[in-house]
Amino acid sequence: MKKLLGISALLLPMLLSTAHAETEQQQKMTTCNKEATGLKGEERKAFMKSCLSKPKVSEAQQAQRDKMTACNAQAKDKKGDERKAFMSTCLKGN
């Protein structure tokens, strides 16, 4: 009985991690399918292959990308050292 409980304790985390991975893959498939609306044939196939192979982006990474995009938009009329100083300040959130 103790061996059975020991084996169960070792296998349970592996089963849970597998279920979690399937859920992430299913979410990715759902997202890619929504983005592929209107595409057909080879174009859709190529898009889905590309979309599904992209690594997952964390919320922190996405927030940083969003911040970079916003700061770049604000700095479009700045050049050289002025732009560097502005981007540094903007990206730090000050």
Phi and psi restraints in degrees (range 20) as a CNS / XPLOR table:
assign (resid 1 and name C) (resid 2 and name N)
       (resid 2 and name CA) (resid 2 and name C) 1.0 -64.7 20.0 2
assign (resid 2 and name N) (resid 2 and name CA)
       (resid 2 and name C) (resid 3 and name N) 1.0 -37.3 20.0 2
assign (resid 2 and name C) (resid 3 and name N)
       (resid 3 and name CA) (resid 3 and name C) 1.0 -63.2 20.0 2
assign (resid 3 and name N) (resid 3 and name CA)
       (resid 3 and name C) (resid 4 and name N) 1.0 -41.6 20.0 2
assign (resid 3 and name C) (resid 4 and name N)
       (resid 4 and name CA) (resid 4 and name C) 1.0 -62.5 20.0 2
assign (resid 4 and name N) (resid 4 and name CA)
       (resid 4 and name C) (resid 5 and name N) 1.0 -42.8 20.0 2
assign (resid 4 and name C) (resid 5 and name N)
       (resid 5 and name CA) (resid 5 and name C) 1.0 -66.2 20.0 2
assign (resid 5 and name N) (resid 5 and name CA)
       (resid 5 and name C) (resid 6 and name N) 1.0 -39.3 20.0 2
assign (resid 5 and name C) (resid 6 and name N)
       (resid 6 and name CA) (resid 6 and name C) 1.0 -63.3 20.0 2
assign (resid 6 and name N) (resid 6 and name CA)
       (resid 6 and name C) (resid 7 and name N) 1.0 -45.3 20.0 2
assign (resid 6 and name C) (resid 7 and name N)
       (resid 7 and name CA) (resid 7 and name C) 1.0 -64.5 20.0 2
assign (resid 7 and name N) (resid 7 and name CA)
       (resid 7 and name C) (resid 8 and name N) 1.0 -41.5 20.0 2
assign (resid 7 and name C) (resid 8 and name N)
       (resid 8 and name CA) (resid 8 and name C) 1.0 -61.9 20.0 2
assign (resid 8 and name N) (resid 8 and name CA)
       (resid 8 and name C) (resid 9 and name N) 1.0 -40.2 20.0 2
assign (resid 8 and name C) (resid 9 and name N)
       (resid 9 and name CA) (resid 9 and name C) 1.0 -65.2 20.0 2
assign (resid 9 and name N) (resid 9 and name CA)
       (resid 9 and name C) (resid 10 and name N) 1.0 -31.8 20.0 2
assign (resid 9 and name C) (resid 10 and name N)
       (resid 10 and name CA) (resid 10 and name C) 1.0 -78.1 20.0 2
assign (resid 10 and name N) (resid 10 and name CA)
       (resid 10 and name C) (resid 11 and name N) 1.0 -35.6 20.0 2
assign (resid 10 and name C) (resid 11 and name N)
       (resid 11 and name CA) (resid 11 and name C) 1.0 -81.9 20.0 2
assign (resid 11 and name N) (resid 11 and name CA)
       (resid 11 and name C) (resid 12 and name N) 1.0 -29.4 20.0 2
assign (resid 11 and name C) (resid 12 and name N)
       (resid 12 and name CA) (resid 12 and name C) 1.0 -57.6 20.0 2
assign (resid 12 and name N) (resid 12 and name CA)
       (resid 12 and name C) (resid 13 and name N) 1.0 -48.7 20.0 2
assign (resid 12 and name C) (resid 13 and name N)
       (resid 13 and name CA) (resid 13 and name C) 1.0 -60.1 20.0 2
assign (resid 13 and name N) (resid 13 and name CA)
       (resid 13 and name C) (resid 14 and name N) 1.0 -36.6 20.0 2
assign (resid 13 and name C) (resid 14 and name N)
       (resid 14 and name CA) (resid 14 and name C) 1.0 -65.7 20.0 2
assign (resid 14 and name N) (resid 14 and name CA)
       (resid 14 and name C) (resid 15 and name N) 1.0 -41.1 20.0 2
assign (resid 14 and name C) (resid 15 and name N)
       (resid 15 and name CA) (resid 15 and name C) 1.0 -65.7 20.0 2
assign (resid 15 and name N) (resid 15 and name CA)
       (resid 15 and name C) (resid 16 and name N) 1.0 -41.1 20.0 2
assign (resid 15 and name C) (resid 16 and name N)
       (resid 16 and name CA) (resid 16 and name C) 1.0 -66.3 20.0 2
assign (resid 16 and name N) (resid 16 and name CA)
       (resid 16 and name C) (resid 17 and name N) 1.0 -40.7 20.0 2
assign (resid 16 and name C) (resid 17 and name N)
       (resid 17 and name CA) (resid 17 and name C) 1.0 -66.4 20.0 2
assign (resid 17 and name N) (resid 17 and name CA)
       (resid 17 and name C) (resid 18 and name N) 1.0 -35.6 20.0 2
assign (resid 17 and name C) (resid 18 and name N)
       (resid 18 and name CA) (resid 18 and name C) 1.0 -65.2 20.0 2
assign (resid 18 and name N) (resid 18 and name CA)
       (resid 18 and name C) (resid 19 and name N) 1.0 -43.4 20.0 2
assign (resid 18 and name C) (resid 19 and name N)
       (resid 19 and name CA) (resid 19 and name C) 1.0 -63.5 20.0 2
assign (resid 19 and name N) (resid 19 and name CA)
       (resid 19 and name C) (resid 20 and name N) 1.0 -39.1 20.0 2
assign (resid 19 and name C) (resid 20 and name N)
       (resid 20 and name CA) (resid 20 and name C) 1.0 -65.3 20.0 2
assign (resid 20 and name N) (resid 20 and name CA)
       (resid 20 and name C) (resid 21 and name N) 1.0 -42.4 20.0 2
assign (resid 20 and name C) (resid 21 and name N)
       (resid 21 and name CA) (resid 21 and name C) 1.0 -63.1 20.0 2
assign (resid 21 and name N) (resid 21 and name CA)
       (resid 21 and name C) (resid 22 and name N) 1.0 -40.5 20.0 2
assign (resid 21 and name C) (resid 22 and name N)
       (resid 22 and name CA) (resid 22 and name C) 1.0 -62.9 20.0 2
assign (resid 22 and name N) (resid 22 and name CA)
       (resid 22 and name C) (resid 23 and name N) 1.0 -39.3 20.0 2
assign (resid 22 and name C) (resid 23 and name N)
       (resid 23 and name CA) (resid 23 and name C) 1.0 -64.0 20.0 2
assign (resid 23 and name N) (resid 23 and name CA)
       (resid 23 and name C) (resid 24 and name N) 1.0 -43.0 20.0 2
assign (resid 23 and name C) (resid 24 and name N)
       (resid 24 and name CA) (resid 24 and name C) 1.0 -62.4 20.0 2
assign (resid 24 and name N) (resid 24 and name CA)
       (resid 24 and name C) (resid 25 and name N) 1.0 -42.3 20.0 2
assign (resid 24 and name C) (resid 25 and name N)
       (resid 25 and name CA) (resid 25 and name C) 1.0 -64.7 20.0 2
assign (resid 25 and name N) (resid 25 and name CA)
       (resid 25 and name C) (resid 26 and name N) 1.0 -39.4 20.0 2
assign (resid 25 and name C) (resid 26 and name N)
       (resid 26 and name CA) (resid 26 and name C) 1.0 -64.8 20.0 2
assign (resid 26 and name N) (resid 26 and name CA)
       (resid 26 and name C) (resid 27 and name N) 1.0 -40.3 20.0 2
assign (resid 26 and name C) (resid 27 and name N)
       (resid 27 and name CA) (resid 27 and name C) 1.0 -64.3 20.0 2
assign (resid 27 and name N) (resid 27 and name CA)
       (resid 27 and name C) (resid 28 and name N) 1.0 -41.2 20.0 2
assign (resid 27 and name C) (resid 28 and name N)
       (resid 28 and name CA) (resid 28 and name C) 1.0 -63.3 20.0 2
assign (resid 28 and name N) (resid 28 and name CA)
       (resid 28 and name C) (resid 29 and name N) 1.0 -42.7 20.0 2
assign (resid 28 and name C) (resid 29 and name N)
       (resid 29 and name CA) (resid 29 and name C) 1.0 -61.6 20.0 2
assign (resid 29 and name N) (resid 29 and name CA)
       (resid 29 and name C) (resid 30 and name N) 1.0 -42.9 20.0 2
assign (resid 29 and name C) (resid 30 and name N)
       (resid 30 and name CA) (resid 30 and name C) 1.0 -61.7 20.0 2
assign (resid 30 and name N) (resid 30 and name CA)
       (resid 30 and name C) (resid 31 and name N) 1.0 -45.9 20.0 2
assign (resid 30 and name C) (resid 31 and name N)
       (resid 31 and name CA) (resid 31 and name C) 1.0 -63.0 20.0 2
assign (resid 31 and name N) (resid 31 and name CA)
       (resid 31 and name C) (resid 32 and name N) 1.0 -46.8 20.0 2
assign (resid 31 and name C) (resid 32 and name N)
       (resid 32 and name CA) (resid 32 and name C) 1.0 -63.2 20.0 2
assign (resid 32 and name N) (resid 32 and name CA)
       (resid 32 and name C) (resid 33 and name N) 1.0 -39.5 20.0 2
assign (resid 32 and name C) (resid 33 and name N)
       (resid 33 and name CA) (resid 33 and name C) 1.0 -61.4 20.0 2
assign (resid 33 and name N) (resid 33 and name CA)
       (resid 33 and name C) (resid 34 and name N) 1.0 -41.1 20.0 2
assign (resid 33 and name C) (resid 34 and name N)
       (resid 34 and name CA) (resid 34 and name C) 1.0 -63.8 20.0 2
assign (resid 34 and name N) (resid 34 and name CA)
       (resid 34 and name C) (resid 35 and name N) 1.0 -42.1 20.0 2
assign (resid 34 and name C) (resid 35 and name N)
       (resid 35 and name CA) (resid 35 and name C) 1.0 -69.2 20.0 2
assign (resid 35 and name N) (resid 35 and name CA)
       (resid 35 and name C) (resid 36 and name N) 1.0 -24.0 20.0 2
assign (resid 35 and name C) (resid 36 and name N)
       (resid 36 and name CA) (resid 36 and name C) 1.0 -87.9 20.0 2
assign (resid 36 and name N) (resid 36 and name CA)
       (resid 36 and name C) (resid 37 and name N) 1.0 5.9 20.0 2
assign (resid 36 and name C) (resid 37 and name N)
       (resid 37 and name CA) (resid 37 and name C) 1.0 -56.6 20.0 2
assign (resid 37 and name N) (resid 37 and name CA)
       (resid 37 and name C) (resid 38 and name N) 1.0 129.6 20.0 2
assign (resid 37 and name C) (resid 38 and name N)
       (resid 38 and name CA) (resid 38 and name C) 1.0 94.6 20.0 2
assign (resid 38 and name N) (resid 38 and name CA)
       (resid 38 and name C) (resid 39 and name N) 1.0 -14.4 20.0 2
assign (resid 38 and name C) (resid 39 and name N)
       (resid 39 and name CA) (resid 39 and name C) 1.0 -87.5 20.0 2
assign (resid 39 and name N) (resid 39 and name CA)
       (resid 39 and name C) (resid 40 and name N) 1.0 147.7 20.0 2
assign (resid 39 and name C) (resid 40 and name N)
       (resid 40 and name CA) (resid 40 and name C) 1.0 -139.0 20.0 2
assign (resid 40 and name N) (resid 40 and name CA)
       (resid 40 and name C) (resid 41 and name N) 1.0 157.8 20.0 2
assign (resid 40 and name C) (resid 41 and name N)
       (resid 41 and name CA) (resid 41 and name C) 1.0 60.4 20.0 2
assign (resid 41 and name N) (resid 41 and name CA)
       (resid 41 and name C) (resid 42 and name N) 1.0 -135.8 20.0 2
assign (resid 41 and name C) (resid 42 and name N)
       (resid 42 and name CA) (resid 42 and name C) 1.0 -63.5 20.0 2
assign (resid 42 and name N) (resid 42 and name CA)
       (resid 42 and name C) (resid 43 and name N) 1.0 -34.3 20.0 2
assign (resid 42 and name C) (resid 43 and name N)
       (resid 43 and name CA) (resid 43 and name C) 1.0 -62.5 20.0 2
assign (resid 43 and name N) (resid 43 and name CA)
       (resid 43 and name C) (resid 44 and name N) 1.0 -44.6 20.0 2
assign (resid 43 and name C) (resid 44 and name N)
       (resid 44 and name CA) (resid 44 and name C) 1.0 -65.9 20.0 2
assign (resid 44 and name N) (resid 44 and name CA)
       (resid 44 and name C) (resid 45 and name N) 1.0 -43.0 20.0 2
assign (resid 44 and name C) (resid 45 and name N)
       (resid 45 and name CA) (resid 45 and name C) 1.0 -59.9 20.0 2
assign (resid 45 and name N) (resid 45 and name CA)
       (resid 45 and name C) (resid 46 and name N) 1.0 -45.0 20.0 2
assign (resid 45 and name C) (resid 46 and name N)
       (resid 46 and name CA) (resid 46 and name C) 1.0 -65.7 20.0 2
assign (resid 46 and name N) (resid 46 and name CA)
       (resid 46 and name C) (resid 47 and name N) 1.0 -42.0 20.0 2
assign (resid 46 and name C) (resid 47 and name N)
       (resid 47 and name CA) (resid 47 and name C) 1.0 -63.0 20.0 2
assign (resid 47 and name N) (resid 47 and name CA)
       (resid 47 and name C) (resid 48 and name N) 1.0 -46.6 20.0 2
assign (resid 47 and name C) (resid 48 and name N)
       (resid 48 and name CA) (resid 48 and name C) 1.0 -62.3 20.0 2
assign (resid 48 and name N) (resid 48 and name CA)
       (resid 48 and name C) (resid 49 and name N) 1.0 -41.8 20.0 2
assign (resid 48 and name C) (resid 49 and name N)
       (resid 49 and name CA) (resid 49 and name C) 1.0 -59.7 20.0 2
assign (resid 49 and name N) (resid 49 and name CA)
       (resid 49 and name C) (resid 50 and name N) 1.0 -45.8 20.0 2
assign (resid 49 and name C) (resid 50 and name N)
       (resid 50 and name CA) (resid 50 and name C) 1.0 -66.1 20.0 2
assign (resid 50 and name N) (resid 50 and name CA)
       (resid 50 and name C) (resid 51 and name N) 1.0 -45.7 20.0 2
assign (resid 50 and name C) (resid 51 and name N)
       (resid 51 and name CA) (resid 51 and name C) 1.0 -63.4 20.0 2
assign (resid 51 and name N) (resid 51 and name CA)
       (resid 51 and name C) (resid 52 and name N) 1.0 -44.7 20.0 2
assign (resid 51 and name C) (resid 52 and name N)
       (resid 52 and name CA) (resid 52 and name C) 1.0 -72.7 20.0 2
assign (resid 52 and name N) (resid 52 and name CA)
       (resid 52 and name C) (resid 53 and name N) 1.0 -20.4 20.0 2
assign (resid 52 and name C) (resid 53 and name N)
       (resid 53 and name CA) (resid 53 and name C) 1.0 -90.8 20.0 2
assign (resid 53 and name N) (resid 53 and name CA)
       (resid 53 and name C) (resid 54 and name N) 1.0 -7.6 20.0 2
assign (resid 53 and name C) (resid 54 and name N)
       (resid 54 and name CA) (resid 54 and name C) 1.0 -67.6 20.0 2
assign (resid 54 and name N) (resid 54 and name CA)
       (resid 54 and name C) (resid 55 and name N) 1.0 138.7 20.0 2
assign (resid 54 and name C) (resid 55 and name N)
       (resid 55 and name CA) (resid 55 and name C) 1.0 -69.9 20.0 2
assign (resid 55 and name N) (resid 55 and name CA)
       (resid 55 and name C) (resid 56 and name N) 1.0 151.4 20.0 2
assign (resid 55 and name C) (resid 56 and name N)
       (resid 56 and name CA) (resid 56 and name C) 1.0 -68.9 20.0 2
assign (resid 56 and name N) (resid 56 and name CA)
       (resid 56 and name C) (resid 57 and name N) 1.0 136.5 20.0 2
assign (resid 56 and name C) (resid 57 and name N)
       (resid 57 and name CA) (resid 57 and name C) 1.0 -100.6 20.0 2
assign (resid 57 and name N) (resid 57 and name CA)
       (resid 57 and name C) (resid 58 and name N) 1.0 128.2 20.0 2
assign (resid 57 and name C) (resid 58 and name N)
       (resid 58 and name CA) (resid 58 and name C) 1.0 -72.0 20.0 2
assign (resid 58 and name N) (resid 58 and name CA)
       (resid 58 and name C) (resid 59 and name N) 1.0 164.1 20.0 2
assign (resid 58 and name C) (resid 59 and name N)
       (resid 59 and name CA) (resid 59 and name C) 1.0 -62.3 20.0 2
assign (resid 59 and name N) (resid 59 and name CA)
       (resid 59 and name C) (resid 60 and name N) 1.0 -37.7 20.0 2
assign (resid 59 and name C) (resid 60 and name N)
       (resid 60 and name CA) (resid 60 and name C) 1.0 -65.4 20.0 2
assign (resid 60 and name N) (resid 60 and name CA)
       (resid 60 and name C) (resid 61 and name N) 1.0 -41.9 20.0 2
assign (resid 60 and name C) (resid 61 and name N)
       (resid 61 and name CA) (resid 61 and name C) 1.0 -64.6 20.0 2
assign (resid 61 and name N) (resid 61 and name CA)
       (resid 61 and name C) (resid 62 and name N) 1.0 -41.3 20.0 2
assign (resid 61 and name C) (resid 62 and name N)
       (resid 62 and name CA) (resid 62 and name C) 1.0 -65.9 20.0 2
assign (resid 62 and name N) (resid 62 and name CA)
       (resid 62 and name C) (resid 63 and name N) 1.0 -39.3 20.0 2
assign (resid 62 and name C) (resid 63 and name N)
       (resid 63 and name CA) (resid 63 and name C) 1.0 -62.5 20.0 2
assign (resid 63 and name N) (resid 63 and name CA)
       (resid 63 and name C) (resid 64 and name N) 1.0 -41.3 20.0 2
assign (resid 63 and name C) (resid 64 and name N)
       (resid 64 and name CA) (resid 64 and name C) 1.0 -65.7 20.0 2
assign (resid 64 and name N) (resid 64 and name CA)
       (resid 64 and name C) (resid 65 and name N) 1.0 -40.8 20.0 2
assign (resid 64 and name C) (resid 65 and name N)
       (resid 65 and name CA) (resid 65 and name C) 1.0 -62.7 20.0 2
assign (resid 65 and name N) (resid 65 and name CA)
       (resid 65 and name C) (resid 66 and name N) 1.0 -42.6 20.0 2
assign (resid 65 and name C) (resid 66 and name N)
       (resid 66 and name CA) (resid 66 and name C) 1.0 -63.0 20.0 2
assign (resid 66 and name N) (resid 66 and name CA)
       (resid 66 and name C) (resid 67 and name N) 1.0 -41.3 20.0 2
assign (resid 66 and name C) (resid 67 and name N)
       (resid 67 and name CA) (resid 67 and name C) 1.0 -63.4 20.0 2
assign (resid 67 and name N) (resid 67 and name CA)
       (resid 67 and name C) (resid 68 and name N) 1.0 -42.2 20.0 2
assign (resid 67 and name C) (resid 68 and name N)
       (resid 68 and name CA) (resid 68 and name C) 1.0 -62.3 20.0 2
assign (resid 68 and name N) (resid 68 and name CA)
       (resid 68 and name C) (resid 69 and name N) 1.0 -42.5 20.0 2
assign (resid 68 and name C) (resid 69 and name N)
       (resid 69 and name CA) (resid 69 and name C) 1.0 -62.4 20.0 2
assign (resid 69 and name N) (resid 69 and name CA)
       (resid 69 and name C) (resid 70 and name N) 1.0 -45.3 20.0 2
assign (resid 69 and name C) (resid 70 and name N)
       (resid 70 and name CA) (resid 70 and name C) 1.0 -64.5 20.0 2
assign (resid 70 and name N) (resid 70 and name CA)
       (resid 70 and name C) (resid 71 and name N) 1.0 -44.5 20.0 2
assign (resid 70 and name C) (resid 71 and name N)
       (resid 71 and name CA) (resid 71 and name C) 1.0 -64.7 20.0 2
assign (resid 71 and name N) (resid 71 and name CA)
       (resid 71 and name C) (resid 72 and name N) 1.0 -40.5 20.0 2
assign (resid 71 and name C) (resid 72 and name N)
       (resid 72 and name CA) (resid 72 and name C) 1.0 -60.7 20.0 2
assign (resid 72 and name N) (resid 72 and name CA)
       (resid 72 and name C) (resid 73 and name N) 1.0 -40.9 20.0 2
assign (resid 72 and name C) (resid 73 and name N)
       (resid 73 and name CA) (resid 73 and name C) 1.0 -63.7 20.0 2
assign (resid 73 and name N) (resid 73 and name CA)
       (resid 73 and name C) (resid 74 and name N) 1.0 -39.5 20.0 2
assign (resid 73 and name C) (resid 74 and name N)
       (resid 74 and name CA) (resid 74 and name C) 1.0 -72.2 20.0 2
assign (resid 74 and name N) (resid 74 and name CA)
       (resid 74 and name C) (resid 75 and name N) 1.0 -26.5 20.0 2
assign (resid 74 and name C) (resid 75 and name N)
       (resid 75 and name CA) (resid 75 and name C) 1.0 -96.0 20.0 2
assign (resid 75 and name N) (resid 75 and name CA)
       (resid 75 and name C) (resid 76 and name N) 1.0 11.9 20.0 2
assign (resid 75 and name C) (resid 76 and name N)
       (resid 76 and name CA) (resid 76 and name C) 1.0 -61.2 20.0 2
assign (resid 76 and name N) (resid 76 and name CA)
       (resid 76 and name C) (resid 77 and name N) 1.0 -27.0 20.0 2
assign (resid 76 and name C) (resid 77 and name N)
       (resid 77 and name CA) (resid 77 and name C) 1.0 -97.5 20.0 2
assign (resid 77 and name N) (resid 77 and name CA)
       (resid 77 and name C) (resid 78 and name N) 1.0 3.5 20.0 2
assign (resid 77 and name C) (resid 78 and name N)
       (resid 78 and name CA) (resid 78 and name C) 1.0 -98.8 20.0 2
assign (resid 78 and name N) (resid 78 and name CA)
       (resid 78 and name C) (resid 79 and name N) 1.0 152.0 20.0 2
assign (resid 78 and name C) (resid 79 and name N)
       (resid 79 and name CA) (resid 79 and name C) 1.0 -135.3 20.0 2
assign (resid 79 and name N) (resid 79 and name CA)
       (resid 79 and name C) (resid 80 and name N) 1.0 156.0 20.0 2
assign (resid 79 and name C) (resid 80 and name N)
       (resid 80 and name CA) (resid 80 and name C) 1.0 57.5 20.0 2
assign (resid 80 and name N) (resid 80 and name CA)
       (resid 80 and name C) (resid 81 and name N) 1.0 -134.1 20.0 2
assign (resid 80 and name C) (resid 81 and name N)
       (resid 81 and name CA) (resid 81 and name C) 1.0 -62.4 20.0 2
assign (resid 81 and name N) (resid 81 and name CA)
       (resid 81 and name C) (resid 82 and name N) 1.0 -34.8 20.0 2
assign (resid 81 and name C) (resid 82 and name N)
       (resid 82 and name CA) (resid 82 and name C) 1.0 -62.0 20.0 2
assign (resid 82 and name N) (resid 82 and name CA)
       (resid 82 and name C) (resid 83 and name N) 1.0 -42.7 20.0 2
assign (resid 82 and name C) (resid 83 and name N)
       (resid 83 and name CA) (resid 83 and name C) 1.0 -65.9 20.0 2
assign (resid 83 and name N) (resid 83 and name CA)
       (resid 83 and name C) (resid 84 and name N) 1.0 -44.8 20.0 2
assign (resid 83 and name C) (resid 84 and name N)
       (resid 84 and name CA) (resid 84 and name C) 1.0 -58.6 20.0 2
assign (resid 84 and name N) (resid 84 and name CA)
       (resid 84 and name C) (resid 85 and name N) 1.0 -45.6 20.0 2
assign (resid 84 and name C) (resid 85 and name N)
       (resid 85 and name CA) (resid 85 and name C) 1.0 -64.7 20.0 2
assign (resid 85 and name N) (resid 85 and name CA)
       (resid 85 and name C) (resid 86 and name N) 1.0 -43.3 20.0 2
assign (resid 85 and name C) (resid 86 and name N)
       (resid 86 and name CA) (resid 86 and name C) 1.0 -63.3 20.0 2
assign (resid 86 and name N) (resid 86 and name CA)
       (resid 86 and name C) (resid 87 and name N) 1.0 -45.9 20.0 2
assign (resid 86 and name C) (resid 87 and name N)
       (resid 87 and name CA) (resid 87 and name C) 1.0 -62.8 20.0 2
assign (resid 87 and name N) (resid 87 and name CA)
       (resid 87 and name C) (resid 88 and name N) 1.0 -40.9 20.0 2
assign (resid 87 and name C) (resid 88 and name N)
       (resid 88 and name CA) (resid 88 and name C) 1.0 -60.2 20.0 2
assign (resid 88 and name N) (resid 88 and name CA)
       (resid 88 and name C) (resid 89 and name N) 1.0 -48.0 20.0 2
assign (resid 88 and name C) (resid 89 and name N)
       (resid 89 and name CA) (resid 89 and name C) 1.0 -65.9 20.0 2
assign (resid 89 and name N) (resid 89 and name CA)
       (resid 89 and name C) (resid 90 and name N) 1.0 -43.7 20.0 2
assign (resid 89 and name C) (resid 90 and name N)
       (resid 90 and name CA) (resid 90 and name C) 1.0 -63.2 20.0 2
assign (resid 90 and name N) (resid 90 and name CA)
       (resid 90 and name C) (resid 91 and name N) 1.0 -45.8 20.0 2
assign (resid 90 and name C) (resid 91 and name N)
       (resid 91 and name CA) (resid 91 and name C) 1.0 -69.9 20.0 2
assign (resid 91 and name N) (resid 91 and name CA)
       (resid 91 and name C) (resid 92 and name N) 1.0 -26.7 20.0 2
assign (resid 91 and name C) (resid 92 and name N)
       (resid 92 and name CA) (resid 92 and name C) 1.0 -76.7 20.0 2
assign (resid 92 and name N) (resid 92 and name CA)
       (resid 92 and name C) (resid 93 and name N) 1.0 -18.2 20.0 2
assign (resid 92 and name C) (resid 93 and name N)
       (resid 93 and name CA) (resid 93 and name C) 1.0 88.0 20.0 2
assign (resid 93 and name N) (resid 93 and name CA)
       (resid 93 and name C) (resid 94 and name N) 1.0 14.6 20.0 2
